[in-house]
C-alpha cells in the first residue's frame, strides 16, 4: 500500500485517496481462487485431510476451501505437485479408481501426521476465530477508518489516527513476543 495515501492526508476534499487505500487493502484479502498459503501449509493441510480418508486431488482442493471458510483455495498446479512430492517421500500412495488417482496415507504418512506438532492450517488461527478472521478484521478496521475520514471532524480524525497508530504498534509487539 506504499504511496496509496494522498500526500496531503485525508482532510479536505481529498478523501478519494483514503477510499482508494481501503479498496486496495480489501482487494488483497478478498476471497479469490489460488490464494497463497504460508510455507508448508499446503503439505500440512493435505496430510491432515488424508489422515481422515483417501481423496482425489479435487476433493482435497474443495475440502481446503470449505474448511478455510472460502479464504483459501489452492490451485491444482500446487496441489498435484505437492501430492507427488509426498508420494516420492513415501508418505502418500496412489490407487486408480474410476479413472481418477485416489491418494491415501502410507504407514510413514500416518506416523508423520501423528508426530506433527502443527495443527491443520484452518485450525491454526484458533477454533473460534477461524482461518480468515485476521484479514476480515483488517478490512473492517479500514472501513471504519475511512468512515471517520469521510464524516468526522478534524478532532475525530486525529483521534482515529492516534488509535490506528497504537493498533499498529500493538500488532508489531505481538510478533516481537516469543
Secondary structure, DSSP 8 states (H G I E B T S, - for coil): -TT-S-TT-SSTT--HHHHHHHHHHHHHHS--TT----TTHHHHHHHHHHHH--B-HHHHHHHHHHHTTTS----HHHHHHHHHHHHHTTSEEEEEETTEEEEEE-HHHHHHHHH--S--TTTTT-TTT-TTHHHHHHHHHHHHHHHHHHH--HHHHHHHHHHHHHHHHHHHHHHH--
